[in-house]
Amino acid sequence: MTEEQHIAIVSVANTLRGMTMDRRIPEDARSVLMDKAVALDAVVEDEDDDED
């Protein structure tokens, strides 16, 4: 993964995480958003581990 891709994935994860704070979004949808943010974090973390 390039640094540019890494930054983009982290940015998307942070955006999804931020959306979970919007009370206009139903709770079940916010839960899915957080799940996807955590999944993206895992992808980035796995890539970081592979580089070591």
C-alpha positions in Angstrom: 0.0 0.0 0.0 1.3 3.4 -0.9 1.5 6.2 1.6 -1.2 8.0 -0.4 -3.5 5.0 -0.1 -2.8 4.7 3.6 -3.7 8.3 4.2 -6.9 7.9 2.1 -8.0 4.8 4.1 -7.3 6.5 7.4 -9.2 9.6 6.3 -12.3 7.5 5.3 -12.2 5.6 8.6 -12.1 8.9 10.5 -14.9 10.3 8.4 -17.1 7.3 9.1 -16.2 7.5 12.8 -17.2 11.2 12.8 -20.5 10.4 11.2 -21.3 8.1 14.1 -21.6 11.3 16.2 -24.4 12.7 14.1 -27.6 12.0 16.0 -29.7 12.5 12.8 -28.4 9.2 11.5 -30.3 6.2 13.0 -28.5 4.2 15.6 -28.3 1.0 13.6 -26.7 2.9 10.7 -24.2 4.6 13.1 -23.3 1.1 14.3 -22.6 0.0 10.8 -20.5 3.1 10.2 -18.4 2.3 13.2 -18.0 -1.3 12.2 -16.7 -0.2 8.8 -14.3 2.3 10.4 -12.9 -0.4 12.6 -12.6 -2.8 9.6 -10.6 -0.1 7.7 -8.4 0.4 10.8 -7.6 -3.3 10.7 -6.6 -3.1 7.1 -4.2 -0.3 7.7 -2.9 -2.0 10.9 -2.4 -5.3 8.9 -0.4 -3.4 6.3 1.7 -1.7 9.0 2.4 -5.1 10.5 3.4 -6.6 7.1 5.9 -3.8 6.6 7.8 -4.6 9.8 
